[in-house]
Amino acid sequence: MKYGRKKPINIKIFNSRGQAKFVITDQGVGIPRKDRKVLFKRFKRLDSTGENNQGLGVGLYIAKQIVTAHVGKIKVSSIPMRGTTFAIELPLNKAKVNTS
């Protein structure tokens, strides 16, 4: 939401083949391909807006840790100056949670 350029954010939640899927799409500045490899690293902050956005760089890191602990996947796709989509998939069956 921080990088959404004050445009609507679309959130879809649905069940597909035993997976809960969450798809979050904004119409923000996008994320350059070269930066996507480090998006989920701890304390990594990207600021392609030129604005002084506040943050610690832990939000996406924590999100990935939670999704991974629940045996899920998180993916990102983005088009610069058009927006970004995060897709989260979590199994709906009683999977063994990874606590390590």
C-alpha positions, 0 to 999 in steps of 0.5 A, a space after each residue: 500500500 505504501 507504493 500504490 500511488 494512492 490508486 486502488 489495490 485489488 485483493 482476491 481470495 479463493 480456493 483452487 485445488 486444495 490451496 487457499 490463494 491470495 492475490 494482491 495487485 496494486 497499480 503502483 510504480 512496479 518493481 524492477 526485475 533486478 530488484 525482485 531477487 532481493 525483495 524478501 531479504 531481511 532489512 532490504 528496502 527498495 525505494 523506486 518512488 523517489 519519496 522518503 518512505 518509512 520502513 525497516 525492510 522486514 515486512 516482505 521478509 516476515 511474510 515469506 517466513 510465515 508463508 514458508 512455515 505453512 508450507 506455502 509459496 509466495 510469488 511476485 510479478 511486476 511491470 514498472 510504472 504499471 503495478 505489482 502482483 503478489 500471489 500467496 498459496 497455502 495448502 488447505 489440508 492439514 500439512 505439517 508446519 515447519 517450526 525450524 
